[in-house]
Amino acid sequence: RPSTPPPKPVAFEDFKNERGSEINRIFKENKSILNERRKRASETTQRINAIKQEMDLTKEALNFQKSIREKQGEYENKGLMIIDEEEFLLILKLKDLKKQY
C-alpha cells in the first residue's frame, strides 16, 4: 500500500509554508489591519458615549438653572432675557460638546 496522505491540519500547514506562503502573509496582514480598525472603532465609540453622557449632564444642569431663574422671575432688558454667568457658561459648554459630538 502506498504511503497515506498526511492529516488535513498537517497538509494545511505545509501548504501555508510552501505554495500558500504569499496568501498566508496577506491573510495575516489583513487580520492585523482589521484588529487595529476594531480597536480604533471601539475607542471612538467610547469617546462618543462619554461626550453624549456629558451633554446629557450639561443639559440637566442648564434646565436646573433655567428653572431657578423662572422661580426667581425672569429678568428682561429691552426684550432680551438676562441670564447669569453660570447659565451662559453651560450654554457655551453644551455648544462645544455638540460640535465635538
C-alpha positions in Angstrom: 0.0 0.0 0.0 1.4 3.4 -0.9 2.0 6.0 1.8 -1.1 7.6 3.2 -1.7 11.3 2.8 -0.9 13.4 5.8 -3.8 14.5 8.0 -5.6 17.7 7.0 -4.0 20.0 9.6 -0.5 18.9 8.7 -1.2 19.3 5.0 -2.6 22.7 5.5 0.4 23.8 7.5 2.7 22.5 4.7 0.6 24.4 2.2 0.9 27.7 4.2 4.6 27.3 4.5 5.3 26.5 0.8 2.9 27.3 -2.1 0.4 29.3 0.0 3.0 31.4 1.9 2.0 34.6 0.0 -1.7 34.1 0.6 -0.9 33.4 4.3 1.2 36.6 4.6 -1.6 38.7 3.1 -4.1 37.0 5.4 -2.1 37.8 8.5 -1.6 41.4 7.3 -5.3 41.9 6.7 -6.1 40.3 10.1 -3.7 42.8 11.8 -5.3 45.7 9.9 -8.8 44.5 10.9 -7.8 44.3 14.6 -6.4 47.8 14.5 -9.5 49.2 13.0 -11.7 47.4 15.5 -9.6 48.9 18.3 -10.0 52.4 16.8 -13.7 51.9 16.3 -14.0 50.9 20.0 -12.1 53.9 21.2 -14.2 56.2 19.0 -17.4 54.7 20.3 -16.2 55.1 23.9 -15.3 58.8 23.2 -18.7 59.4 21.6 -20.6 57.8 24.5 -18.6 59.9 27.0 -19.4 63.1 25.1 -23.1 62.2 24.9 -23.2 61.5 28.6 -21.5 64.8 29.4 -24.0 66.6 27.0 -26.9 65.0 29.0 -25.4 66.1 32.3 -24.9 69.6 31.0 -28.5 69.8 29.7 -29.8 68.7 33.1 -27.7 71.4 34.8 -28.9 74.0 32.2 -32.5 73.1 32.8 -32.0 73.3 36.5 -30.5 76.8 36.1 -33.5 77.8 33.9 -36.0 76.6 36.5 -34.2 78.6 39.2 -34.3 81.7 37.0 -38.0 81.1 36.3 -38.8 80.7 40.0 -37.0 83.9 40.8 -38.7 85.7 38.0 -37.2 86.3 34.6 -35.2 89.5 34.0 -35.6 91.2 30.7 -33.9 94.3 29.3 -35.3 95.8 26.1 -37.0 92.5 25.3 -33.8 90.4 25.8 -33.7 87.8 28.5 -30.9 88.3 31.0 -29.1 85.1 32.2 -26.4 84.7 34.8 -22.8 83.8 34.1 -23.2 80.1 35.2 -26.1 79.6 32.8 -24.1 81.3 30.0 -21.1 79.0 30.6 -23.4 76.0 30.5 -24.8 77.1 27.2 -21.3 77.6 25.7 -20.2 74.2 27.1 -23.2 72.5 25.5 -22.5 74.1 22.2 -18.9 72.9 22.3 -19.9 69.4 23.2 -22.4 69.3 20.4 -19.6 70.4 18.0 -17.3 67.6 19.3 -20.2 65.1 19.1 
